[in-house]
Amino acid sequence: MLHARTDYDHIQDPNNKIPADEPVLLLRGQDPLAPEILEQYARETERMVGGDKLLANTIRIHAQRMRIWQSNMAVPHGPATMPEDAVQNS
């Protein structure tokens, strides 16, 4: 599993469902953009042919949980380090 942030490399996939070379992005509750990104993902899930409405609803619930969590937290922060390829492409 290839994380976008090297400080997340310790996050594991104990059931080995994610291939070692598959890029993975983790959206944390502290990210102020995460809830809206999840809402957009839910909308796109529904728009797809055969879109999974149960999955879309589950995503929306998670977005709402993030909003509630954010309302009780301190100011969010960005990544401690940037991925090497992101720095090279900027």
C-alpha positions in Angstrom: 0.0 0.0 0.0 1.6 3.3 -1.1 0.5 6.2 1.1 0.5 9.7 -0.2 2.3 10.8 3.0 5.4 8.9 4.3 4.3 9.6 7.9 1.4 7.3 7.3 3.5 4.4 6.1 3.0 2.6 9.4 -0.8 2.2 8.7 -1.2 -1.4 7.8 -3.7 -3.7 5.9 -3.8 -6.8 8.2 -6.0 -8.7 5.8 -3.8 -7.9 2.8 -6.8 -6.6 0.7 -4.7 -3.7 -0.8 -1.9 -4.6 -3.1 1.6 -3.4 -2.0 1.9 -1.1 -5.1 -1.7 0.4 -5.0 -1.7 4.1 -4.1 -3.9 4.9 -1.1 -5.1 8.3 0.2 -6.3 8.7 3.7 -8.7 11.5 4.4 -8.6 12.4 8.1 -11.3 14.0 10.1 -9.0 17.0 10.9 -8.9 17.9 7.2 -11.3 20.7 6.6 -11.8 19.7 3.0 -12.6 16.0 3.8 -16.3 16.3 4.4 -17.1 18.1 1.2 -14.8 15.7 -0.8 -16.8 12.8 0.7 -20.1 14.5 -0.2 -18.9 14.9 -3.8 -17.8 11.2 -3.8 -21.3 10.2 -2.6 -22.9 12.3 -5.4 -20.7 10.7 -8.0 -21.4 7.2 -6.6 -25.1 7.8 -7.1 -24.6 9.2 -10.6 -22.8 6.1 -11.8 -24.7 3.5 -13.7 -25.9 1.2 -11.0 -24.7 3.6 -8.4 -24.8 2.1 -4.9 -27.2 4.3 -2.9 -26.4 2.4 0.4 -22.7 3.2 -0.1 -23.5 6.8 -1.0 -25.5 7.2 2.2 -22.8 5.5 4.3 -20.3 8.0 2.9 -22.6 11.0 3.7 -22.9 9.7 7.3 -19.2 9.6 7.6 -18.9 13.1 6.2 -21.4 14.3 8.9 -19.3 12.5 11.6 -16.3 14.4 10.3 -18.1 17.8 10.5 -19.2 17.0 14.1 -15.7 16.0 15.0 -14.3 19.2 13.4 -16.6 21.4 15.3 -15.0 20.1 18.5 -11.3 20.3 17.5 -8.4 22.7 17.3 -7.2 24.3 14.0 -6.3 21.5 11.5 -2.8 21.2 10.2 -1.3 20.1 6.9 1.1 17.2 6.2 4.4 17.0 8.0 6.0 16.0 4.8 5.1 16.2 1.1 5.3 13.1 -1.1 8.6 13.3 -3.1 6.8 13.2 -6.5 4.4 16.0 -5.5 7.4 18.2 -4.7 9.0 17.3 -8.0 5.8 18.1 -10.0 5.2 21.5 -8.4 
